[in-house]
Amino acid sequence: MHSYRQLFDFTREVFLHMGCPPDDAKLATEVLLEADLRGVDSHGVARLSGYVRLWEAGRINPKPNVRIVHETPSTATVDGDAGLGLVIAPRAMDIAIAKAEKVGTGWVSVKNSNHFGIAGYHAMEALSSDMIGIAMTNASPLVAPTFSTDRMLGTNPIAVAIPTKNQPAFVADFATASAANGKLEILQRKEKKAPIGWIQTKEGDRSTNANELKEGGALLPLGSDRTHGSHKGYALAAIVDIFSAVLSGANYGPWVPPFVSFLPVADNLPGEGIGHFLGAMRIDAFRPADEFKAHMDNWIGAFRNAKVKKGEKAVLIPGDPEREMTEKRLKKGIPLLPPVERDLEELAKRFGIQL
Amino acid sequence: MHSYRQLFDFTREVFLHMGCPPDDAKLATEVLLEADLRGVDSHGVARLSGYVRLWEAGRINPKPNVRIVHETPSTATVDGDAGLGLVIAPRAMDIAIAKAEKVGTGWVSVKNSNHFGIAGYHAMEALSSDMIGIAMTNASPLVAPTFSTDRMLGTNPIAVAIPTKNQPAFVADFATASAANGKLEILQRKEKKAPIGWIQTKEGDRSTNANELKEGGALLPLGSDRTHGSHKGYALAAIVDIFSAVLSGANYGPWVPPFVSFLPVADNLPGEGIGHFLGAMRIDAFRPADEFKAHMDNWIGAFRNAKVKKGEKAVLIPGDPEREMTEKRLKKGIPLLPPVERDLEELAKRFGIQL
């Protein structure tokens, strides 16, 4: 168990040692640790050593020149210059917000980036400006489209953050696969089986083996199978891929470079790095913000008061579990699994810093 | 079996008899029949008598004054004046496209509307301008959020149409429920059982009864249950509801007025009519359209060539089945189920027109 403060100082030191400018190191840390606070443990400090290895492999530029390469009043295409997605995505979101201030909405497609942490962080950036925030990214191919055995898509998440009045903000943030890889990693550590509908064998058969990915299997799109709408999850993942990468000029589909440095990057890539898509919509570009926010509270109230199925506690609003986890972990600290703890200790030794 | 032409002439006559101006009657017919062409039989002429009954109940204004009530350079809020969604949505999409021409993207939230046919029609409107088209709508509450037994959301579809070069366009169009009500209606007519994961009883238990909705049950969000990601389908349906109705000032969640005229409209509605959300993004607001379209062809080619699971024929691209159905039905005609046929015959008698 570590306090948020401890992990923050440590992580920032690591980014500084990678050569990130101080402001970037701080920002990257804030974005990365938002995952640990919100309980998305697979996307937080657990990935820090992965970023370091990518940097060692020359695949992360610690001092990127993040710049707009194309724009209109409501759009921009951003070249991330192979920097940390943790730094590039907030810059791109700032651009989206600035454009929304002027013309109502702003939409930014990003190429030549790396993993950007949790999508929810970036979407939530718009809330304080009374805007709806949208964030998506493509990712290493692990998901097979419906009817296929090939891994063609990432778990390509979508996040949407919507302002409210007195209720906490509505914050949806979810992978477009039936279960993200992080959930399988948890089962692997506990040596448990996966439910049917999360993963298939390399032949495309149903499987409960949480290690199936290592044996050539694939994750399944949201919906799990054709009968239950996996073609919809596949379409959603495809839309995220196209908005993030085909619009921007990043790599897409099976060509997205893997996050792990030990896997080779494909030859003849169709684009640069991985891609993100960020959007901001000013509420008062549609109706007065106060009116909207009062109705959002009414919407949320109605759903909170919906009848609950026997055996369940409450109908949740998107963002509820993550907000409760954040409050808890800010108070009580962030638990790390032994392998993550060991990873951080190695980084501490290597850079001569304290955990 | 009827030819497209026969059904077109008949449907237009019905809309003319409802008092629609000639251009509106033609447009409404084109939008409605797109569903029959694409094989979404539940959303086409099968609904014509429903529109007539809503009009008889005074809930459809055949001569609406569709107007912008609020706007910025990239957004508009449209009041549909209780007209046919079949006519309002194309007008709103025209506004989105015109705004995209000027500032890169256009986004229109619509209130005071009625059902707009299939979402795909409206999204595809953007294709000929080299734009990505987006369309969503809320609908009568039939879907229970995860953990609940109350019907709080419609099957709230999302459509995204993306231009290509030589490949047919990418057209995703799907309900955010695990299965749309139309699929259950087909099972009802055939007196077949529904798969587990489509519907629950009024107590929230698993059910295979295709008539469960009539007994107080509810449809399930995409993902079917919490283990398989139904909270994601619930979040998606919620986002569609909020963009379509809370942004515009339409009714949302459990207050969306039912499509069927025999169900009462709730008292103290929080908004007007049902809501839609339409968007258009100019491709060349991000990168040259030719470049993008060549990469889309490459994306589609890669997915078409992905390895196919044993027993399946091919990996499909969103829009493939609907395009093939359109080609077939334009040539061979559109089959109607006996109850739909009877419905149309009654309309023919009533208005003194020929089927």
Interface residues (C-beta under 8 A of the other chain):
Chain A: H70 E71 T72 P73 S74 T75 T77 K102 V103 G104 T105 W107 S109 I132 A144 P145 T146 F147 S148 T149 D150 M152 V160 I162 F170 A172 F174 A175 T176 S178 A179 P195 G197 W198 E203 G204 L222 G223 S224 T227 H228 G229 H231 K232 G233 Y234 A235 L236 A238 I239 D241 I242 F243 V246 L247 S248 G249 Y252 G253 P254 P270 G271 M281 R282 I283 A285 F286 R287 E291 F292 H295 M296 N298 W299 A302 F303 A306 K307 V308 K309 K310 E312 K313 A314 V315 L316 P318
Chain B: H70 E71 T72 P73 S74 T75 T77 K102 V103 G104 T105 W107 S109 I132 A144 P145 T146 F147 S148 T149 D150 M152 V160 I162 F170 A172 F174 A175 T176 S178 A179 P195 G197 W198 E203 G204 L222 G223 S224 T227 H228 G229 H231 K232 G233 Y234 A235 L236 A238 I239 D241 I242 F243 V246 L247 S248 G249 Y252 G253 P254 P270 G271 M281 R282 I283 A285 F286 R287 E291 F292 H295 M296 N298 W299 A302 F303 A306 K307 V308 K309 K310 E312 K313 A314 V315 L316 P318
